[in-house]
Amino acid sequence: MDFEKKLKRLEDIVVKMEKGDLPLEESLQLFEEGVKLSRECHKRLNEAESQVKVLMGFDEKGEALTKDFVVEEN
């Protein structure tokens, strides 16, 4: 399942669980599925973040000068 489908499924799970009318067993199954999907999405986002480069300019040959994108945490 691709990232967008996982994210959509996770959103669907949240909506169902927020209603509060599910039996306990179904709630537990959805919760476990949601945690798994959340971890998979988070992992994919981290992988994508590591691939992002910042364009710094171009050298004399017209080649792109890049550096790794770093997220600054406050």
PDB file of N, H, CA, C and O in Angstrom:
ATOM      1  N   MET A   1       0.864  -1.176   0.000  1.00  0.00           N
ATOM      2  CA  MET A   1       0.000   0.000   0.000  1.00  0.00           C
ATOM      3  C   MET A   1       0.907   1.234   0.000  1.00  0.00           C
ATOM      4  O   MET A   1       1.863   1.303   0.772  1.00  0.00           O
ATOM      5  N   ASP A   2       0.607   2.202  -0.861  1.00  0.00           N
ATOM      6  H   ASP A   2      -0.170   2.146  -1.488  1.00  0.00           H
ATOM      7  CA  ASP A   2       1.449   3.391  -0.924  1.00  0.00           C
ATOM      8  C   ASP A   2       1.125   4.361   0.220  1.00  0.00           C
ATOM      9  O   ASP A   2       0.143   4.184   0.941  1.00  0.00           O
ATOM     10  N   PHE A   3       1.959   5.373   0.365  1.00  0.00           N
ATOM     11  H   PHE A   3       2.756   5.516  -0.221  1.00  0.00           H
ATOM     12  CA  PHE A   3       1.868   6.308   1.481  1.00  0.00           C
ATOM     13  C   PHE A   3       0.489   6.965   1.567  1.00  0.00           C
ATOM     14  O   PHE A   3      -0.102   7.037   2.645  1.00  0.00           O
ATOM     15  N   GLU A   4      -0.013   7.436   0.450  1.00  0.00           N
ATOM     16  H   GLU A   4       0.466   7.378  -0.426  1.00  0.00           H
ATOM     17  CA  GLU A   4      -1.289   8.145   0.452  1.00  0.00           C
ATOM     18  C   GLU A   4      -2.443   7.241   0.890  1.00  0.00           C
ATOM     19  O   GLU A   4      -3.339   7.677   1.613  1.00  0.00           O
ATOM     20  N   LYS A   5      -2.416   5.992   0.454  1.00  0.00           N
ATOM     21  H   LYS A   5      -1.689   5.638  -0.134  1.00  0.00           H
ATOM     22  CA  LYS A   5      -3.461   5.043   0.854  1.00  0.00           C
ATOM     23  C   LYS A   5      -3.367   4.728   2.338  1.00  0.00           C
ATOM     24  O   LYS A   5      -4.387   4.610   3.017  1.00  0.00           O
ATOM     25  N   LYS A   6      -2.144   4.592   2.845  1.00  0.00           N
ATOM     26  H   LYS A   6      -1.315   4.688   2.294  1.00  0.00           H
ATOM     27  CA  LYS A   6      -1.956   4.344   4.281  1.00  0.00           C
ATOM     28  C   LYS A   6      -2.467   5.523   5.097  1.00  0.00           C
ATOM     29  O   LYS A   6      -3.133   5.340   6.116  1.00  0.00           O
ATOM     30  N   LEU A   7      -2.156   6.720   4.650  1.00  0.00           N
ATOM     31  H   LEU A   7      -1.615   6.868   3.822  1.00  0.00           H
ATOM     32  CA  LEU A   7      -2.600   7.917   5.361  1.00  0.00           C
ATOM     33  C   LEU A   7      -4.122   8.024   5.340  1.00  0.00           C
ATOM     34  O   LEU A   7      -4.728   8.373   6.353  1.00  0.00           O
ATOM     35  N   LYS A   8      -4.740   7.732   4.211  1.00  0.00           N
ATOM     36  H   LYS A   8      -4.248   7.448   3.388  1.00  0.00           H
ATOM     37  CA  LYS A   8      -6.199   7.766   4.105  1.00  0.00           C
ATOM     38  C   LYS A   8      -6.827   6.728   5.020  1.00  0.00           C
ATOM     39  O   LYS A   8      -7.819   7.010   5.691  1.00  0.00           O
ATOM     40  N   ARG A   9      -6.258   5.531   5.053  1.00  0.00           N
ATOM     41  H   ARG A   9      -5.452   5.302   4.508  1.00  0.00           H
ATOM     42  CA  ARG A   9      -6.784   4.475   5.936  1.00  0.00           C
ATOM     43  C   ARG A   9      -6.648   4.903   7.398  1.00  0.00           C
ATOM     44  O   ARG A   9      -7.554   4.672   8.199  1.00  0.00           O
ATOM     45  N   LEU A  10      -5.534   5.516   7.741  1.00  0.00           N
ATOM     46  H   LEU A  10      -4.798   5.703   7.090  1.00  0.00           H
ATOM     47  CA  LEU A  10      -5.333   6.003   9.101  1.00  0.00           C
ATOM     48  C   LEU A  10      -6.374   7.061   9.458  1.00  0.00           C
ATOM     49  O   LEU A  10      -6.899   7.058  10.572  1.00  0.00           O
ATOM     50  N   GLU A  11      -6.674   7.957   8.535  1.00  0.00           N
ATOM     51  H   GLU A  11      -6.248   7.960   7.631  1.00  0.00           H
ATOM     52  CA  GLU A  11      -7.708   8.975   8.762  1.00  0.00           C
ATOM     53  C   GLU A  11      -9.076   8.316   8.962  1.00  0.00           C
ATOM     54  O   GLU A  11      -9.849   8.731   9.826  1.00  0.00           O
ATOM     55  N   ASP A  12      -9.371   7.290   8.163  1.00  0.00           N
ATOM     56  H   ASP A  12      -8.743   6.953   7.461  1.00  0.00           H
ATOM     57  CA  ASP A  12     -10.647   6.572   8.303  1.00  0.00           C
ATOM     58  C   ASP A  12     -10.757   5.915   9.680  1.00  0.00           C
ATOM     59  O   ASP A  12     -11.818   5.934  10.304  1.00  0.00           O
ATOM     60  N   ILE A  13      -9.662   5.343  10.139  1.00  0.00           N
ATOM     61  H   ILE A  13      -8.800   5.328   9.632  1.00  0.00           H
ATOM     62  CA  ILE A  13      -9.641   4.708  11.463  1.00  0.00           C
ATOM     63  C   ILE A  13      -9.912   5.733  12.549  1.00  0.00           C
ATOM     64  O   ILE A  13     -10.690   5.474  13.467  1.00  0.00           O
ATOM     65  N   VAL A  14      -9.281   6.889  12.455  1.00  0.00           N
ATOM     66  H   VAL A  14      -8.649   7.099  11.710  1.00  0.00           H
ATOM     67  CA  VAL A  14      -9.476   7.946  13.452  1.00  0.00           C
ATOM     68  C   VAL A  14     -10.941   8.372  13.499  1.00  0.00           C
ATOM     69  O   VAL A  14     -11.507   8.528  14.580  1.00  0.00           O
ATOM     70  N   VAL A  15     -11.552   8.558  12.338  1.00  0.00           N
ATOM     71  H   VAL A  15     -11.092   8.431  11.460  1.00  0.00           H
ATOM     72  CA  VAL A  15     -12.957   8.972  12.279  1.00  0.00           C
ATOM     73  C   VAL A  15     -13.844   7.927  12.950  1.00  0.00           C
ATOM     74  O   VAL A  15     -14.719   8.268  13.746  1.00  0.00           O
ATOM     75  N   LYS A  16     -13.616   6.646  12.624  1.00  0.00           N
ATOM     76  H   LYS A  16     -12.906   6.369  11.977  1.00  0.00           H
ATOM     77  CA  LYS A  16     -14.425   5.576  13.219  1.00  0.00           C
ATOM     78  C   LYS A  16     -14.269   5.543  14.733  1.00  0.00           C
ATOM     79  O   LYS A  16     -15.251   5.401  15.461  1.00  0.00           O
ATOM     80  N   MET A  17     -13.034   5.672  15.204  1.00  0.00           N
ATOM     81  H   MET A  17     -12.236   5.787  14.612  1.00  0.00           H
ATOM     82  CA  MET A  17     -12.784   5.566  16.637  1.00  0.00           C
ATOM     83  C   MET A  17     -13.303   6.781  17.401  1.00  0.00           C
ATOM     84  O   MET A  17     -13.712   6.662  18.556  1.00  0.00           O
ATOM     85  N   GLU A  18     -13.287   7.948  16.759  1.00  0.00           N
ATOM     86  H   GLU A  18     -12.955   8.045  15.821  1.00  0.00           H
ATOM     87  CA  GLU A  18     -13.780   9.154  17.429  1.00  0.00           C
ATOM     88  C   GLU A  18     -15.287   9.107  17.667  1.00  0.00           C
ATOM     89  O   GLU A  18     -15.795   9.769  18.572  1.00  0.00           O
ATOM     90  N   LYS A  19     -15.989   8.341  16.872  1.00  0.00           N
ATOM     91  H   LYS A  19     -15.577   7.803  16.136  1.00  0.00           H
ATOM     92  CA  LYS A  19     -17.437   8.216  17.070  1.00  0.00           C
ATOM     93  C   LYS A  19     -17.748   7.556  18.408  1.00  0.00           C
ATOM     94  O   LYS A  19     -18.769   7.857  19.026  1.00  0.00           O
ATOM     95  N   GLY A  20     -16.874   6.656  18.858  1.00  0.00           N
ATOM     96  H   GLY A  20     -16.045   6.411  18.356  1.00  0.00           H
ATOM     97  CA  GLY A  20     -17.028   6.035  20.162  1.00  0.00           C
ATOM     98  C   GLY A  20     -18.108   4.970  20.263  1.00  0.00           C
ATOM     99  O   GLY A  20     -18.499   4.593  21.367  1.00  0.00           O
ATOM    100  N   ASP A  21     -18.596   4.478  19.127  1.00  0.00           N
ATOM    101  H   ASP A  21     -18.278   4.784  18.230  1.00  0.00           H
ATOM    102  CA  ASP A  21     -19.675   3.487  19.184  1.00  0.00           C
ATOM    103  C   ASP A  21     -19.248   2.091  18.733  1.00  0.00           C
ATOM    104  O   ASP A  21     -20.096   1.262  18.399  1.00  0.00           O
ATOM    105  N   LEU A  22     -17.944   1.826  18.720  1.00  0.00           N
ATOM    106  H   LEU A  22     -17.256   2.499  18.990  1.00  0.00           H
ATOM    107  CA  LEU A  22     -17.443   0.522  18.295  1.00  0.00           C
ATOM    108  C   LEU A  22     -17.333  -0.427  19.476  1.00  0.00           C
ATOM    109  O   LEU A  22     -17.074  -0.001  20.601  1.00  0.00           O
ATOM    110  N   PRO A  23     -17.529  -1.703  19.221  1.00  0.00           N
ATOM    111  CA  PRO A  23     -17.279  -2.687  20.279  1.00  0.00           C
ATOM    112  C   PRO A  23     -15.789  -2.684  20.645  1.00  0.00           C
ATOM    113  O   PRO A  23     -14.941  -2.302  19.838  1.00  0.00           O
ATOM    114  N   LEU A  24     -15.494  -3.104  21.840  1.00  0.00           N
ATOM    115  H   LEU A  24     -16.182  -3.415  22.496  1.00  0.00           H
ATOM    116  CA  LEU A  24     -14.128  -3.072  22.342  1.00  0.00           C
ATOM    117  C   LEU A  24     -13.152  -3.813  21.435  1.00  0.00           C
ATOM    118  O   LEU A  24     -12.083  -3.286  21.124  1.00  0.00           O
ATOM    119  N   GLU A  25     -13.494  -5.003  21.014  1.00  0.00           N
ATOM    120  H   GLU A  25     -14.362  -5.431  21.267  1.00  0.00           H
ATOM    121  CA  GLU A  25     -12.594  -5.798  20.166  1.00  0.00           C
ATOM    122  C   GLU A  25     -12.267  -5.079  18.859  1.00  0.00           C
ATOM    123  O   GLU A  25     -11.113  -5.043  18.433  1.00  0.00           O
ATOM    124  N   GLU A  26     -13.291  -4.510  18.231  1.00  0.00           N
ATOM    125  H   GLU A  26     -14.229  -4.539  18.578  1.00  0.00           H
ATOM    126  CA  GLU A  26     -13.064  -3.788  16.976  1.00  0.00           C
ATOM    127  C   GLU A  26     -12.223  -2.548  17.217  1.00  0.00           C
ATOM    128  O   GLU A  26     -11.363  -2.218  16.401  1.00  0.00           O
ATOM    129  N   SER A  27     -12.455  -1.861  18.319  1.00  0.00           N
ATOM    130  H   SER A  27     -13.154  -2.130  18.982  1.00  0.00           H
ATOM    131  CA  SER A  27     -11.654  -0.693  18.675  1.00  0.00           C
ATOM    132  C   SER A  27     -10.193  -1.068  18.847  1.00  0.00           C
ATOM    133  O   SER A  27      -9.304  -0.357  18.378  1.00  0.00           O
ATOM    134  N   LEU A  28      -9.943  -2.184  19.521  1.00  0.00           N
ATOM    135  H   LEU A  28     -10.665  -2.762  19.902  1.00  0.00           H
ATOM    136  CA  LEU A  28      -8.565  -2.637  19.734  1.00  0.00           C
ATOM    137  C   LEU A  28      -7.885  -3.003  18.415  1.00  0.00           C
ATOM    138  O   LEU A  28      -6.719  -2.676  18.198  1.00  0.00           O
ATOM    139  N   GLN A  29      -8.622  -3.682  17.539  1.00  0.00           N
ATOM    140  H   GLN A  29      -9.570  -3.948  17.715  1.00  0.00           H
ATOM    141  CA  GLN A  29      -8.054  -4.046  16.237  1.00  0.00           C
ATOM    142  C   GLN A  29      -7.731  -2.809  15.414  1.00  0.00           C
ATOM    143  O   GLN A  29      -6.668  -2.720  14.801  1.00  0.00           O
ATOM    144  N   LEU A  30      -8.650  -1.862  15.405  1.00  0.00           N
ATOM    145  H   LEU A  30      -9.514  -1.934  15.904  1.00  0.00           H
ATOM    146  CA  LEU A  30      -8.410  -0.623  14.652  1.00  0.00           C
ATOM    147  C   LEU A  30      -7.253   0.171  15.250  1.00  0.00           C
ATOM    148  O   LEU A  30      -6.449   0.753  14.522  1.00  0.00           O
ATOM    149  N   PHE A  31      -7.175   0.191  16.580  1.00  0.00           N
ATOM    150  H   PHE A  31      -7.828  -0.281  17.171  1.00  0.00           H
ATOM    151  CA  PHE A  31      -6.079   0.892  17.237  1.00  0.00           C
ATOM    152  C   PHE A  31      -4.737   0.288  16.840  1.00  0.00           C
ATOM    153  O   PHE A  31      -3.803   1.017  16.506  1.00  0.00           O
ATOM    154  N   GLU A  32      -4.638  -1.042  16.875  1.00  0.00           N
ATOM    155  H   GLU A  32      -5.397  -1.634  17.146  1.00  0.00           H
ATOM    156  CA  GLU A  32      -3.399  -1.721  16.487  1.00  0.00           C
ATOM    157  C   GLU A  32      -3.045  -1.438  15.029  1.00  0.00           C
ATOM    158  O   GLU A  32      -1.887  -1.180  14.703  1.00  0.00           O
ATOM    159  N   GLU A  33      -4.043  -1.489  14.163  1.00  0.00           N
ATOM    160  H   GLU A  33      -4.984  -1.700  14.428  1.00  0.00           H
ATOM    161  CA  GLU A  33      -3.806  -1.188  12.747  1.00  0.00           C
ATOM    162  C   GLU A  33      -3.348   0.259  12.584  1.00  0.00           C
ATOM    163  O   GLU A  33      -2.437   0.546  11.808  1.00  0.00           O
ATOM    164  N   GLY A  34      -3.983   1.161  13.319  1.00  0.00           N
ATOM    165  H   GLY A  34      -4.723   0.928  13.950  1.00  0.00           H
ATOM    166  CA  GLY A  34      -3.617   2.574  13.247  1.00  0.00           C
ATOM    167  C   GLY A  34      -2.201   2.837  13.704  1.00  0.00           C
ATOM    168  O   GLY A  34      -1.481   3.619  13.082  1.00  0.00           O
ATOM    169  N   VAL A  35      -1.793   2.194  14.780  1.00  0.00           N
ATOM    170  H   VAL A  35      -2.378   1.559  15.285  1.00  0.00           H
ATOM    171  CA  VAL A  35      -0.419   2.353  15.274  1.00  0.00           C
ATOM    172  C   VAL A  35       0.570   1.855  14.226  1.00  0.00           C
ATOM    173  O   VAL A  35       1.579   2.506  13.958  1.00  0.00           O
ATOM    174  N   LYS A  36       0.281   0.706  13.638  1.00  0.00           N
ATOM    175  H   LYS A  36      -0.539   0.177  13.856  1.00  0.00           H
ATOM    176  CA  LYS A  36       1.157   0.151  12.596  1.00  0.00           C
ATOM    177  C   LYS A  36       1.246   1.106  11.402  1.00  0.00           C
ATOM    178  O   LYS A  36       2.340   1.395  10.916  1.00  0.00           O
ATOM    179  N   LEU A  37       0.111   1.588  10.939  1.00  0.00           N
ATOM    180  H   LEU A  37      -0.777   1.354  11.334  1.00  0.00           H
ATOM    181  CA  LEU A  37       0.106   2.517   9.805  1.00  0.00           C
ATOM    182  C   LEU A  37       0.836   3.806  10.134  1.00  0.00           C
ATOM    183  O   LEU A  37       1.568   4.339   9.300  1.00  0.00           O
ATOM    184  N   SER A  38       0.640   4.306  11.334  1.00  0.00           N
ATOM    185  H   SER A  38       0.045   3.873  12.011  1.00  0.00           H
ATOM    186  CA  SER A  38       1.305   5.527  11.760  1.00  0.00           C
ATOM    187  C   SER A  38       2.824   5.362  11.730  1.00  0.00           C
ATOM    188  O   SER A  38       3.543   6.247  11.267  1.00  0.00           O
ATOM    189  N   ARG A  39       3.298   4.237  12.222  1.00  0.00           N
ATOM    190  H   ARG A  39       2.714   3.518  12.599  1.00  0.00           H
ATOM    191  CA  ARG A  39       4.747   3.973  12.215  1.00  0.00           C
ATOM    192  C   ARG A  39       5.282   3.871  10.797  1.00  0.00           C
ATOM    193  O   ARG A  39       6.351   4.400  10.491  1.00  0.00           O
ATOM    194  N   GLU A  40       4.535   3.185   9.923  1.00  0.00           N
ATOM    195  H   GLU A  40       3.667   2.755  10.171  1.00  0.00           H
ATOM    196  CA  GLU A  40       4.970   3.038   8.536  1.00  0.00           C
ATOM    197  C   GLU A  40       5.009   4.387   7.825  1.00  0.00           C
ATOM    198  O   GLU A  40       5.944   4.669   7.076  1.00  0.00           O
ATOM    199  N   CYS A  41       3.995   5.221   8.060  1.00  0.00           N
ATOM    200  H   CYS A  41       3.236   4.992   8.669  1.00  0.00           H
ATOM    201  CA  CYS A  41       3.964   6.548   7.441  1.00  0.00           C
ATOM    202  C   CYS A  41       5.110   7.411   7.969  1.00  0.00           C
ATOM    203  O   CYS A  41       5.767   8.116   7.203  1.00  0.00           O
ATOM    204  N   HIS A  42       5.341   7.355   9.257  1.00  0.00           N
ATOM    205  H   HIS A  42       4.807   6.782   9.879  1.00  0.00           H
ATOM    206  CA  HIS A  42       6.420   8.135   9.859  1.00  0.00           C
ATOM    207  C   HIS A  42       7.772   7.704   9.296  1.00  0.00           C
ATOM    208  O   HIS A  42       8.623   8.546   9.005  1.00  0.00           O
ATOM    209  N   LYS A  43       7.970   6.395   9.142  1.00  0.00           N
ATOM    210  H   LYS A  43       7.280   5.711   9.379  1.00  0.00           H
ATOM    211  CA  LYS A  43       9.217   5.890   8.575  1.00  0.00           C
ATOM    212  C   LYS A  43       9.405   6.402   7.144  1.00  0.00           C
ATOM    213  O   LYS A  43      10.498   6.826   6.769  1.00  0.00           O
ATOM    214  N   ARG A  44       8.345   6.360   6.361  1.00  0.00           N
ATOM    215  H   ARG A  44       7.457   6.016   6.666  1.00  0.00           H
ATOM    216  CA  ARG A  44       8.432   6.817   4.963  1.00  0.00           C
ATOM    217  C   ARG A  44       8.728   8.305   4.895  1.00  0.00           C
ATOM    218  O   ARG A  44       9.507   8.746   4.050  1.00  0.00           O
ATOM    219  N   LEU A  45       8.112   9.081   5.775  1.00  0.00           N
ATOM    220  H   LEU A  45       7.478   8.723   6.461  1.00  0.00           H
ATOM    221  CA  LEU A  45       8.382  10.520   5.802  1.00  0.00           C
ATOM    222  C   LEU A  45       9.844  10.793   6.156  1.00  0.00           C
ATOM    223  O   LEU A  45      10.472  11.674   5.571  1.00  0.00           O
ATOM    224  N   ASN A  46      10.377  10.045   7.103  1.00  0.00           N
ATOM    225  H   ASN A  46       9.867   9.329   7.578  1.00  0.00           H
ATOM    226  CA  ASN A  46      11.789  10.204   7.462  1.00  0.00           C
ATOM    227  C   ASN A  46      12.700   9.857   6.290  1.00  0.00           C
ATOM    228  O   ASN A  46      13.701  10.532   6.055  1.00  0.00           O
ATOM    229  N   GLU A  47      12.349   8.800   5.554  1.00  0.00           N
ATOM    230  H   GLU A  47      11.535   8.252   5.745  1.00  0.00           H
ATOM    231  CA  GLU A  47      13.123   8.416   4.378  1.00  0.00           C
ATOM    232  C   GLU A  47      13.076   9.518   3.317  1.00  0.00           C
ATOM    233  O   GLU A  47      14.095   9.856   2.715  1.00  0.00           O
ATOM    234  N   ALA A  48      11.892  10.065   3.099  1.00  0.00           N
ATOM    235  H   ALA A  48      11.065   9.790   3.588  1.00  0.00           H
ATOM    236  CA  ALA A  48      11.742  11.133   2.104  1.00  0.00           C
ATOM    237  C   ALA A  48      12.519  12.373   2.531  1.00  0.00           C
ATOM    238  O   ALA A  48      13.156  13.027   1.706  1.00  0.00           O
ATOM    239  N   GLU A  49      12.464  12.691   3.807  1.00  0.00           N
ATOM    240  H   GLU A  49      11.946  12.160   4.477  1.00  0.00           H
ATOM    241  CA  GLU A  49      13.178  13.860   4.325  1.00  0.00           C
ATOM    242  C   GLU A  49      14.677  13.728   4.101  1.00  0.00           C
ATOM    243  O   GLU A  49      15.346  14.720   3.812  1.00  0.00           O
ATOM    244  N   SER A  50      15.205  12.535   4.227  1.00  0.00           N
ATOM    245  H   SER A  50      14.661  11.729   4.462  1.00  0.00           H
ATOM    246  CA  SER A  50      16.639  12.334   4.040  1.00  0.00           C
ATOM    247  C   SER A  50      17.045  12.482   2.573  1.00  0.00           C
ATOM    248  O   SER A  50      18.227  12.641   2.270  1.00  0.00           O
ATOM    249  N   GLN A  51      16.086  12.430   1.680  1.00  0.00           N
ATOM    250  H   GLN A  51      15.126  12.301   1.926  1.00  0.00           H
ATOM    251  CA  GLN A  51      16.376  12.567   0.255  1.00  0.00           C
ATOM    252  C   GLN A  51      16.279  14.014  -0.235  1.00  0.00           C
ATOM    253  O   GLN A  51      16.720  14.327  -1.341  1.00  0.00           O
ATOM    254  N   VAL A  52      15.718  14.872   0.566  1.00  0.00           N
ATOM    255  H   VAL A  52      15.359  14.617   1.465  1.00  0.00           H
ATOM    256  CA  VAL A  52      15.516  16.257   0.149  1.00  0.00           C
ATOM    257  C   VAL A  52      16.845  17.006   0.192  1.00  0.00           C
ATOM    258  O   VAL A  52      17.601  16.891   1.156  1.00  0.00           O
ATOM    259  N   LYS A  53      17.114  17.753  -0.832  1.00  0.00           N
ATOM    260  H   LYS A  53      16.500  17.846  -1.616  1.00  0.00           H
ATOM    261  CA  LYS A  53      18.327  18.568  -0.920  1.00  0.00           C
ATOM    262  C   LYS A  53      17.917  20.030  -1.086  1.00  0.00           C
ATOM    263  O   LYS A  53      16.858  20.335  -1.633  1.00  0.00           O
ATOM    264  N   VAL A  54      18.769  20.913  -0.609  1.00  0.00           N
ATOM    265  H   VAL A  54      19.630  20.665  -0.165  1.00  0.00           H
ATOM    266  CA  VAL A  54      18.547  22.341  -0.767  1.00  0.00           C
ATOM    267  C   VAL A  54      19.427  22.819  -1.922  1.00  0.00           C
ATOM    268  O   VAL A  54      20.637  22.590  -1.934  1.00  0.00           O
ATOM    269  N   LEU A  55      18.809  23.474  -2.875  1.00  0.00           N
ATOM    270  H   LEU A  55      17.826  23.660  -2.865  1.00  0.00           H
ATOM    271  CA  LEU A  55      19.551  24.012  -4.001  1.00  0.00           C
ATOM    272  C   LEU A  55      20.288  25.262  -3.544  1.00  0.00           C
ATOM    273  O   LEU A  55      19.671  26.234  -3.109  1.00  0.00           O
ATOM    274  N   MET A  56      21.615  25.229  -3.646  1.00  0.00           N
ATOM    275  H   MET A  56      22.116  24.439  -3.999  1.00  0.00           H
ATOM    276  CA  MET A  56      22.445  26.339  -3.194  1.00  0.00           C
ATOM    277  C   MET A  56      22.813  27.277  -4.341  1.00  0.00           C
ATOM    278  O   MET A  56      23.176  28.431  -4.115  1.00  0.00           O
ATOM    279  N   GLY A  57      22.721  26.785  -5.547  1.00  0.00           N
ATOM    280  H   GLY A  57      22.426  25.847  -5.731  1.00  0.00           H
ATOM    281  CA  GLY A  57      23.100  27.578  -6.708  1.00  0.00           C
ATOM    282  C   GLY A  57      23.649  26.662  -7.784  1.00  0.00           C
ATOM    283  O   GLY A  57      23.359  25.465  -7.808  1.00  0.00           O
ATOM    284  N   PHE A  58      24.444  27.236  -8.672  1.00  0.00           N
ATOM    285  H   PHE A  58      24.679  28.207  -8.653  1.00  0.00           H
ATOM    286  CA  PHE A  58      25.028  26.475  -9.771  1.00  0.00           C
ATOM    287  C   PHE A  58      26.511  26.805  -9.878  1.00  0.00           C
ATOM    288  O   PHE A  58      26.929  27.933  -9.618  1.00  0.00           O
ATOM    289  N   ASP A  59      27.302  25.800 -10.267  1.00  0.00           N
ATOM    290  H   ASP A  59      26.962  24.884 -10.479  1.00  0.00           H
ATOM    291  CA  ASP A  59      28.722  26.055 -10.453  1.00  0.00           C
ATOM    292  C   ASP A  59      28.973  26.595 -11.850  1.00  0.00           C
ATOM    293  O   ASP A  59      28.035  26.838 -12.610  1.00  0.00           O
ATOM    294  N   GLU A  60      30.246  26.782 -12.185  1.00  0.00           N
ATOM    295  H   GLU A  60      31.008  26.585 -11.568  1.00  0.00           H
ATOM    296  CA  GLU A  60      30.599  27.365 -13.483  1.00  0.00           C
ATOM    297  C   GLU A  60      30.215  26.479 -14.670  1.00  0.00           C
ATOM    298  O   GLU A  60      30.125  26.970 -15.795  1.00  0.00           O
ATOM    299  N   LYS A  61      29.993  25.214 -14.444  1.00  0.00           N
ATOM    300  H   LYS A  61      30.066  24.816 -13.530  1.00  0.00           H
ATOM    301  CA  LYS A  61      29.578  24.291 -15.502  1.00  0.00           C
ATOM    302  C   LYS A  61      28.060  24.199 -15.610  1.00  0.00           C
ATOM    303  O   LYS A  61      27.540  23.505 -16.484  1.00  0.00           O
ATOM    304  N   GLY A  62      27.351  24.892 -14.729  1.00  0.00           N
ATOM    305  H   GLY A  62      27.774  25.456 -14.019  1.00  0.00           H
ATOM    306  CA  GLY A  62      25.902  24.828 -14.734  1.00  0.00           C
ATOM    307  C   GLY A  62      25.343  23.672 -13.914  1.00  0.00           C
ATOM    308  O   GLY A  62      24.143  23.402 -13.951  1.00  0.00           O
ATOM    309  N   GLU A  63      26.214  22.990 -13.174  1.00  0.00           N
ATOM    310  H   GLU A  63      27.189  23.209 -13.144  1.00  0.00           H
ATOM    311  CA  GLU A  63      25.790  21.884 -12.319  1.00  0.00           C
ATOM    312  C   GLU A  63      25.175  22.439 -11.038  1.00  0.00           C
ATOM    313  O   GLU A  63      25.638  23.441 -10.493  1.00  0.00           O
ATOM    314  N   ALA A  64      24.145  21.781 -10.578  1.00  0.00           N
ATOM    315  H   ALA A  64      23.769  20.967 -11.021  1.00  0.00           H
ATOM    316  CA  ALA A  64      23.480  22.217  -9.354  1.00  0.00           C
ATOM    317  C   ALA A  64      24.368  21.968  -8.139  1.00  0.00           C
ATOM    318  O   ALA A  64      24.978  20.907  -8.007  1.00  0.00           O
ATOM    319  N   LEU A  65      24.429  22.955  -7.262  1.00  0.00           N
ATOM    320  H   LEU A  65      23.933  23.817  -7.370  1.00  0.00           H
ATOM    321  CA  LEU A  65      25.126  22.814  -5.987  1.00  0.00           C
ATOM    322  C   LEU A  65      24.061  22.619  -4.921  1.00  0.00           C
ATOM    323  O   LEU A  65      23.186  23.465  -4.739  1.00  0.00           O
ATOM    324  N   THR A  66      24.144  21.495  -4.220  1.00  0.00           N
ATOM    325  H   THR A  66      24.854  20.808  -4.368  1.00  0.00           H
ATOM    326  CA  THR A  66      23.130  21.183  -3.227  1.00  0.00           C
ATOM    327  C   THR A  66      23.780  20.840  -1.895  1.00  0.00           C
ATOM    328  O   THR A  66      24.974  20.554  -1.812  1.00  0.00           O
ATOM    329  N   LYS A  67      22.954  20.880  -0.861  1.00  0.00           N
ATOM    330  H   LYS A  67      21.984  21.112  -0.929  1.00  0.00           H
ATOM    331  CA  LYS A  67      23.374  20.378   0.447  1.00  0.00           C
ATOM    332  C   LYS A  67      22.170  19.655   1.030  1.00  0.00           C
ATOM    333  O   LYS A  67      21.037  19.889   0.611  1.00  0.00           O
ATOM    334  N   ASP A  68      22.413  18.785   1.987  1.00  0.00           N
ATOM    335  H   ASP A  68      23.334  18.595   2.327  1.00  0.00           H
ATOM    336  CA  ASP A  68      21.324  18.043   2.613  1.00  0.00           C
ATOM    337  C   ASP A  68      20.425  19.001   3.371  1.00  0.00           C
ATOM    338  O   ASP A  68      20.889  19.950   4.004  1.00  0.00           O
ATOM    339  N   PHE A  69      19.136  18.734   3.296  1.00  0.00           N
ATOM    340  H   PHE A  69      18.759  17.963   2.782  1.00  0.00           H
ATOM    341  CA  PHE A  69      18.145  19.505   4.039  1.00  0.00           C
ATOM    342  C   PHE A  69      18.127  18.999   5.478  1.00  0.00           C
ATOM    343  O   PHE A  69      18.008  17.798   5.721  1.00  0.00           O
ATOM    344  N   VAL A  70      18.243  19.910   6.415  1.00  0.00           N
ATOM    345  H   VAL A  70      18.339  20.885   6.218  1.00  0.00           H
ATOM    346  CA  VAL A  70      18.238  19.548   7.820  1.00  0.00           C
ATOM    347  C   VAL A  70      17.099  20.293   8.505  1.00  0.00           C
ATOM    348  O   VAL A  70      16.991  21.515   8.407  1.00  0.00           O
ATOM    349  N   VAL A  71      16.259  19.542   9.193  1.00  0.00           N
ATOM    350  H   VAL A  71      16.347  18.549   9.272  1.00  0.00           H
ATOM    351  CA  VAL A  71      15.152  20.145   9.934  1.00  0.00           C
ATOM    352  C   VAL A  71      15.695  20.600  11.282  1.00  0.00           C
ATOM    353  O   VAL A  71      16.263  19.810  12.035  1.00  0.00           O
ATOM    354  N   GLU A  72      15.512  21.878  11.573  1.00  0.00           N
ATOM    355  H   GLU A  72      15.050  22.520  10.961  1.00  0.00           H
ATOM    356  CA  GLU A  72      15.953  22.402  12.846  1.00  0.00           C
ATOM    357  C   GLU A  72      14.817  22.262  13.845  1.00  0.00           C
ATOM    358  O   GLU A  72      13.721  22.780  13.633  1.00  0.00           O
ATOM    359  N   GLU A  73      15.091  21.556  14.938  1.00  0.00           N
ATOM    360  H   GLU A  73      15.982  21.136  15.110  1.00  0.00           H
ATOM    361  CA  GLU A  73      14.077  21.366  15.965  1.00  0.00           C
ATOM    362  C   GLU A  73      14.256  22.416  17.033  1.00  0.00           C
ATOM    363  O   GLU A  73      15.381  22.727  17.425  1.00  0.00           O
ATOM    364  N   ASN A  74      13.158  22.964  17.506  1.00  0.00           N
ATOM    365  H   ASN A  74      12.244  22.711  17.188  1.00  0.00           H
ATOM    366  CA  ASN A  74      13.206  23.998  18.533  1.00  0.00           C
ATOM    367  C   ASN A  74      13.251  23.404  19.911  1.00  0.00           C
ATOM    368  O   ASN A  74      13.295  24.138  20.898  1.00  0.00           O
TER     369      ASN A  74
END
